[in-house]
Amino acid sequence: MKLLFALLAGALLAFVLWPLLATVFSTSPQALWETILDPQVRGAIGLTFYASAIATGIALVTGVPLAYLLARHDFPGKSLVQGLIDLPIVVPHTAAGIALLLVFGRQGALGRAFAKLGVKFVSSLPGIVIAMLFVSMPFLVNAAREGFAAVDPRLEKVARTLGAGPWAAFRRVALPLAGRSILSGTILMWARGLSEFGAVVILAYHPMVAPVLLYERFESYGLSYARPVAVWILITSLGAFLLLRAVARRRG
Protein backbone atom coordinates (compact mmCIF):
# COMPACT_ATOMS: atom_id res chain seq x y z
CA MET A 1 0.00 0.00 0.00
CA LYS A 2 2.80 2.40 0.89
CA LEU A 3 4.55 1.68 -2.41
CA LEU A 4 1.32 2.18 -4.35
CA PHE A 5 0.66 5.51 -2.67
CA ALA A 6 4.24 6.59 -3.32
CA LEU A 7 3.89 5.75 -7.02
CA LEU A 8 0.60 7.62 -7.32
CA ALA A 9 2.03 10.63 -5.48
CA GLY A 10 5.14 10.55 -7.66
CA ALA A 11 3.02 10.49 -10.80
CA LEU A 12 1.10 13.57 -9.67
CA LEU A 13 4.27 15.43 -8.71
CA ALA A 14 5.86 14.53 -12.05
CA PHE A 15 2.75 15.81 -13.81
CA VAL A 16 3.25 19.19 -12.12
CA LEU A 17 7.02 19.39 -12.26
CA TRP A 18 7.80 18.04 -15.72
CA PRO A 19 6.18 20.82 -17.79
CA LEU A 20 7.77 23.48 -15.58
CA LEU A 21 11.26 21.99 -15.89
CA ALA A 22 10.78 21.46 -19.63
CA THR A 23 9.92 25.14 -20.01
CA VAL A 24 12.99 26.24 -18.08
CA PHE A 25 15.56 23.90 -19.63
CA SER A 26 14.32 24.37 -23.20
CA THR A 27 15.15 28.09 -23.04
CA SER A 28 18.69 29.23 -23.72
CA PRO A 29 20.53 31.52 -21.28
CA GLN A 30 20.97 34.07 -24.07
CA ALA A 31 17.22 34.22 -24.68
CA LEU A 32 16.60 34.63 -20.96
CA TRP A 33 19.15 37.44 -20.72
CA GLU A 34 17.75 39.28 -23.74
CA THR A 35 14.24 38.94 -22.38
CA ILE A 36 14.97 40.32 -18.92
CA LEU A 37 16.69 43.29 -20.54
CA ASP A 38 13.41 44.10 -22.29
CA PRO A 39 11.82 47.04 -20.41
CA GLN A 40 8.34 45.79 -21.30
CA VAL A 41 8.97 42.45 -19.60
CA ARG A 42 10.44 44.02 -16.47
CA GLY A 43 7.61 46.55 -16.34
CA ALA A 44 4.93 43.86 -16.70
CA ILE A 45 6.43 41.72 -13.93
CA GLY A 46 6.81 44.71 -11.62
CA LEU A 47 3.25 45.86 -12.32
CA THR A 48 1.95 42.36 -11.56
CA PHE A 49 3.68 42.26 -8.18
CA TYR A 50 2.54 45.79 -7.35
CA ALA A 51 -1.11 45.36 -8.35
CA SER A 52 -1.41 42.05 -6.50
CA ALA A 53 0.08 43.63 -3.38
CA ILE A 54 -2.50 46.46 -3.50
CA ALA A 55 -5.34 43.98 -3.95
CA THR A 56 -4.06 41.95 -1.01
CA GLY A 57 -3.83 45.07 1.15
CA ILE A 58 -7.44 45.96 0.37
CA ALA A 59 -8.53 42.43 1.23
CA LEU A 60 -6.67 42.57 4.54
CA VAL A 61 -8.49 45.75 5.57
CA THR A 62 -11.94 44.52 4.50
CA GLY A 63 -11.67 40.75 4.54
CA VAL A 64 -10.25 40.19 8.02
CA PRO A 65 -13.23 41.89 9.74
CA LEU A 66 -15.58 39.84 7.56
CA ALA A 67 -13.73 36.66 8.48
CA TYR A 68 -14.01 37.55 12.18
CA LEU A 69 -17.76 38.09 11.89
CA LEU A 70 -18.19 34.76 10.14
CA ALA A 71 -16.13 32.94 12.75
CA ARG A 72 -17.67 34.54 15.83
CA HIS A 73 -21.28 35.41 15.06
CA ASP A 74 -24.42 33.82 13.67
CA PHE A 75 -26.67 36.10 11.67
CA PRO A 76 -29.39 35.79 9.03
CA GLY A 77 -27.89 35.04 5.64
CA LYS A 78 -24.57 33.81 7.00
CA SER A 79 -24.55 30.78 4.69
CA LEU A 80 -25.31 33.05 1.75
CA VAL A 81 -22.41 35.32 2.65
CA GLN A 82 -20.06 32.35 2.87
CA GLY A 83 -21.29 31.16 -0.50
CA LEU A 84 -20.68 34.58 -2.03
CA ILE A 85 -17.13 34.53 -0.70
CA ASP A 86 -16.47 31.17 -2.36
CA LEU A 87 -18.23 32.09 -5.61
CA PRO A 88 -15.18 33.64 -7.34
CA ILE A 89 -13.39 30.30 -6.99
CA VAL A 90 -15.93 28.45 -9.14
CA VAL A 91 -16.95 31.20 -11.59
CA PRO A 92 -14.87 31.18 -14.82
CA HIS A 93 -12.60 34.17 -14.52
CA THR A 94 -13.44 35.49 -17.96
CA ALA A 95 -17.07 35.59 -16.79
CA ALA A 96 -15.89 37.42 -13.67
CA GLY A 97 -14.15 39.93 -15.93
CA ILE A 98 -17.35 40.51 -17.89
CA ALA A 99 -19.30 41.00 -14.65
CA LEU A 100 -16.75 43.50 -13.36
CA LEU A 101 -16.78 45.31 -16.69
CA LEU A 102 -20.55 45.72 -16.50
CA VAL A 103 -20.28 47.35 -13.08
CA PHE A 104 -16.95 49.19 -13.26
CA GLY A 105 -16.84 49.90 -17.00
CA ARG A 106 -17.46 53.27 -18.57
CA GLN A 107 -21.21 52.62 -18.68
CA GLY A 108 -21.42 50.81 -15.35
CA ALA A 109 -22.91 52.40 -12.25
CA LEU A 110 -19.70 52.37 -10.23
CA GLY A 111 -17.62 53.13 -13.30
CA ARG A 112 -19.53 56.37 -13.90
CA ALA A 113 -19.45 57.28 -10.21
CA PHE A 114 -15.70 56.82 -9.91
CA ALA A 115 -15.11 58.59 -13.23
CA LYS A 116 -16.43 61.77 -11.61
CA LEU A 117 -13.59 61.40 -9.08
CA GLY A 118 -11.04 60.90 -11.84
CA VAL A 119 -10.73 57.14 -11.34
CA LYS A 120 -11.24 54.75 -14.25
CA PHE A 121 -11.06 50.98 -14.23
CA VAL A 122 -10.95 50.02 -17.90
CA SER A 123 -7.37 49.63 -19.13
CA SER A 124 -5.86 51.01 -15.92
CA LEU A 125 -4.15 49.96 -12.70
CA PRO A 126 -7.37 50.17 -10.62
CA GLY A 127 -9.01 47.75 -13.05
CA ILE A 128 -6.17 45.28 -12.65
CA VAL A 129 -6.40 45.60 -8.87
CA ILE A 130 -10.14 44.95 -8.61
CA ALA A 131 -9.88 41.99 -11.00
CA MET A 132 -7.16 40.44 -8.84
CA LEU A 133 -9.11 41.29 -5.69
CA PHE A 134 -12.30 39.65 -6.96
CA VAL A 135 -10.76 36.31 -7.93
CA SER A 136 -8.22 35.90 -5.10
CA MET A 137 -10.05 37.34 -2.07
CA PRO A 138 -11.56 33.96 -1.00
CA PHE A 139 -8.12 32.59 -0.15
CA LEU A 140 -7.48 35.26 2.46
CA VAL A 141 -11.00 35.44 3.91
CA ASN A 142 -11.34 31.67 4.30
CA ALA A 143 -7.91 31.29 5.87
CA ALA A 144 -8.59 34.14 8.30
CA ARG A 145 -12.02 32.72 9.17
CA GLU A 146 -10.49 29.34 9.99
CA GLY A 147 -7.82 31.05 12.08
CA PHE A 148 -10.36 33.00 14.13
CA ALA A 149 -12.55 29.90 14.52
CA ALA A 150 -9.59 28.06 16.05
CA VAL A 151 -9.18 30.72 18.76
CA ASP A 152 -11.08 29.87 21.94
CA PRO A 153 -13.73 32.62 22.43
CA ARG A 154 -13.25 32.31 26.18
CA LEU A 155 -9.85 33.97 25.84
CA GLU A 156 -11.51 37.13 24.52
CA LYS A 157 -14.11 36.94 27.28
CA VAL A 158 -11.33 36.80 29.87
CA ALA A 159 -9.75 39.87 28.29
CA ARG A 160 -13.09 41.64 28.47
CA THR A 161 -13.50 40.80 32.17
CA LEU A 162 -10.05 42.26 32.80
CA GLY A 163 -11.17 45.58 31.38
CA ALA A 164 -10.38 45.31 27.68
CA GLY A 165 -12.95 46.68 25.26
CA PRO A 166 -14.15 44.76 22.19
CA TRP A 167 -11.52 46.34 19.95
CA ALA A 168 -8.71 45.75 22.45
CA ALA A 169 -9.74 42.13 22.94
CA PHE A 170 -9.76 41.62 19.18
CA ARG A 171 -6.43 43.37 18.62
CA ARG A 172 -4.56 41.84 21.55
CA VAL A 173 -6.04 38.34 21.69
CA ALA A 174 -7.91 37.14 18.59
CA LEU A 175 -5.79 38.84 15.94
CA PRO A 176 -2.37 37.65 17.19
CA LEU A 177 -3.59 34.08 17.77
CA ALA A 178 -5.11 33.94 14.29
CA GLY A 179 -2.11 35.73 12.80
CA ARG A 180 -0.44 32.69 11.29
CA SER A 181 -3.59 31.71 9.39
CA ILE A 182 -4.08 35.29 8.22
CA LEU A 183 -0.47 35.47 7.04
CA SER A 184 -0.84 32.17 5.18
CA GLY A 185 -4.01 33.41 3.50
CA THR A 186 -2.32 36.69 2.62
CA ILE A 187 0.52 34.89 0.88
CA LEU A 188 -1.85 32.60 -1.00
CA MET A 189 -4.00 35.51 -2.12
CA TRP A 190 -1.03 37.54 -3.29
CA ALA A 191 0.36 34.56 -5.19
CA ARG A 192 -3.03 33.86 -6.77
CA GLY A 193 -3.27 37.48 -7.86
CA LEU A 194 0.07 37.21 -9.64
CA SER A 195 -1.26 34.48 -11.90
CA GLU A 196 -4.63 36.05 -12.76
CA PHE A 197 -5.33 36.35 -16.47
CA GLY A 198 -9.01 35.86 -17.36
CA ALA A 199 -10.60 38.71 -15.39
CA VAL A 200 -7.69 41.08 -16.01
CA VAL A 201 -7.59 40.61 -19.76
CA ILE A 202 -11.30 41.49 -20.03
CA LEU A 203 -11.25 44.55 -17.79
CA ALA A 204 -7.72 45.93 -18.18
CA TYR A 205 -5.76 44.53 -21.12
CA HIS A 206 -3.46 47.53 -20.82
CA PRO A 207 -1.19 48.22 -19.03
CA MET A 208 -0.16 44.59 -19.46
CA VAL A 209 0.55 42.46 -16.43
CA ALA A 210 2.88 39.50 -16.88
CA PRO A 211 0.25 36.84 -17.79
CA VAL A 212 -1.32 39.16 -20.37
CA LEU A 213 2.09 40.00 -21.84
CA LEU A 214 2.85 36.28 -22.10
CA TYR A 215 -0.42 35.71 -23.95
CA GLU A 216 0.27 38.69 -26.22
CA ARG A 217 3.70 37.41 -27.21
CA PHE A 218 2.46 33.88 -27.78
CA GLU A 219 -0.39 35.07 -29.99
CA SER A 220 1.76 37.54 -31.92
CA TYR A 221 5.11 35.77 -32.21
CA GLY A 222 4.66 32.13 -31.24
CA LEU A 223 6.08 29.76 -28.67
CA SER A 224 9.77 30.55 -29.09
CA TYR A 225 9.22 34.23 -28.31
CA ALA A 226 6.85 33.60 -25.42
CA ARG A 227 8.90 30.88 -23.71
CA PRO A 228 11.59 33.13 -22.15
CA VAL A 229 8.85 35.37 -20.75
CA ALA A 230 7.18 32.31 -19.23
CA VAL A 231 10.46 31.27 -17.61
CA TRP A 232 10.97 34.67 -16.00
CA ILE A 233 7.40 34.68 -14.73
CA LEU A 234 7.99 31.24 -13.21
CA ILE A 235 11.29 32.26 -11.62
CA THR A 236 10.11 35.54 -10.13
CA SER A 237 6.71 34.29 -8.95
CA LEU A 238 7.99 31.05 -7.46
CA GLY A 239 10.99 32.79 -5.89
CA ALA A 240 8.85 35.45 -4.23
CA PHE A 241 6.30 32.87 -3.07
CA LEU A 242 8.93 30.60 -1.51
CA LEU A 243 10.58 33.57 0.18
CA LEU A 244 7.31 34.71 1.73
CA ARG A 245 6.47 31.18 2.87
CA ALA A 246 9.90 30.91 4.50
CA VAL A 247 9.33 34.20 6.32
CA ALA A 248 5.89 33.02 7.42
CA ARG A 249 7.32 29.78 8.84
CA ARG A 250 9.99 31.64 10.77
CA ARG A 251 7.47 34.09 12.21
CA GLY A 252 5.10 31.25 13.02
N, C-alpha and C positions, 0 to 999 in steps of 0.2 A: 504493500500500500504506500509506504514511504517513497519507494522508487517511482511508482506510478505518479504520485503527486509531484515529485521532483521533475519528472519528464514533462508533465503538463504545464507546470510553472515555467520551466525552461523554454517550452515552445512559445508561451505567451510573451515572455521577456524577449526572446529572439525576434518575435513579430514586431515588438516595439523598437528594439535596438537596431536591427539590421537596416531598415530604411534610413535611419538617422546616420549610421556609420557610413553607409553607401553614399549618402549625399556629401558627407564631409570628405571622404577619401577619394571621391571621384572629381574633386575640384583641385586644380593646381594651386600651389602657393602664389604664383604670379597673378592668377586671376583673383585670388583673395586679396592680395595687396592692392591691385588696381581698383578693386571694388570699394575697399574701405577708404581709398583716397577720393572717391567720388563724393562731393559735397551733398548730393541728393540722398545718397544712401545714409550718410552720417546724420543728416538732418531728419530723415524719416525715422531712424532708430531713436534718436534723441526725443523727437516729438512723441513717439509711442510711449516711451518711459515717462515722459512728463505728463501726458494726458491721462495715463492710467493712474499715476500718483494723485492727480487732482480728483479723479473719480473716486479713488479709494478714500481720500480725505473727506469728501462729501459724505460717503457712506458711513464713515466712522462717526461723524457728527450726528447724522440722522438715523443710522441703522442700529447703533448700540442702544439708544433709548428704546427703540422699537423692540429689540431683542429682549431687553429687560422687562418690558411690559408683557411680552409673550411668555416669558419664563416665570413671572411672579404673579400675574393677575389673570383671572377669568373674566371675560366680558362678552356680551353678545357679538357674534360675528367673528370670534377669535379663529375658528377653523377657516373661515373665508379669508381672513387676513393672512394666515399661514399659507393657504393655497395661492394667494396672489404673490407672495414672496417667492414661492417655488415656480411660478408660471414662466418666468424668463428662461428657466433651465430647459423646459420642454418645447417652448415655442421656437420654430425655425427663426434664426437670427435675421434673415432677410425680411421675414414677416414683421419682426420687431422693428427693423429699420423703416419699413413702410408705415407702421403704426406711429412711430416717433415723428416721421416726416409729416404725417397728417396733423399732428398736434403742434409740433415745433417748426414746421415749414413756414414759408412766407405767407401762406393763406391760412395757417392754423391759428387757433385762438391764442395759445401761448406764444407762438411765433410773432404774431402781430403785436401782442402786448410787450414783449421784450424788445421788439424792433423800435418801439417808441423810446426805449432807454438806451438805444444804440447797440443792442446785443442781437446778433443773428446766429442761427444754428446751422443753416445750410452752408456747406463748404467752409467750415470755420472750426477753430479749436473748441468752442463750446459744444458744437454738434458732436465732435469726436468724444468729448468727455461724457455727454449724456448717453451716447450709444454704449460706451464702455460701462457706465454706471448701471444702465438698465440690465445688461446681460450678465454682469458679474456680481451685482449686489447680493444675490442669494447666498453666495459662499461666505460672506462676512456675517450677515444677519443670522444665518443658521448656526454658524460656529459660535457666535457670541451668545445666542439663545441657549445652546447646549452648555456653554460655560457657566452662565448664570443659573441654569437649572441644577447644576452640580453643586452650587454653593448652598449650604444649609441656611434656610431663612431665619433660623433661630439665632444665628450669629448677628444678623442685622437687628433683630429684636433686642438682643443684649446690648448692642451699641446704642439703641434708642433709649433703653432703660438707664444707661449711663449718661444720658444727656445729649446724645448726638441727634441732630435733626435728620429728616429723610435724606436730604442731599448729602450730609456728612456721612451717614451710614452707607449710602451708595458709594461715595467716593473713597472712603477709607476701608470698607469691608468688601462689598460685592465686587466692585471694579477690580481691585488688585487680585482677588482670588480667582476671578474669571479672566484675568489678564492674558494667561497663556493661550486660552482658546480664542480670545479676541485677536491676539497677535497672529495666531495660525490662520484665522479667517482673513485677516488683513493681507497676509502674504499670498494666500490663494486667490483672493479677489484681484490683487494687483497683477499677479501672474496671468490670470484669466483675461484681464483687460488688455494685456500686451498682445494676446493672440487674436483678439476680436477682429473679424473681417466683415461678416454679413451685414450687421447693423450699420457699421461705419461706412461701408462703401455705398449704401443707399442714402444716408443722411449727409455725409461729409466726405466725398471722394477726394476733395482737395481741402487743405494741404494733406498730402499722402502720408499716412502712417506706414510702418514697415510692411504689414501684411498686404496692404493695398498696393504699395510699390512693387512688391514681389509679384502680385497678380498682373500689374501693368507691364512689367518687363517680360513675364512669361507670355502674355498675350501678344505683345508687340514684337519681341525678338526671339522667343523660343526658350527651350530648356537650358541651353548652354549659357545664355546671358542671365537667366534667372537664378541658376544654381549657386553662384557665389553669394548672391544676396541672401538666399535661403540659409547658407552656411553661417553667415554673419548674424542673422536673426537667431539661429539656433545657439550660437556661441554666447552672444550677449544676453539673451533671455535666460538660458539655462545657467549661465554663470551668475547672473544677478539673483536668480531664484535660489540657487544653492547657497550663495552667500547669506541671503536673508534667513534661510532655514537654519544655517549654522549659528547665526546670531540669536535666533529665537530659541534654539536648544540651549545655548549658553546662558541666556537670561532666564530660561525656565528652570 
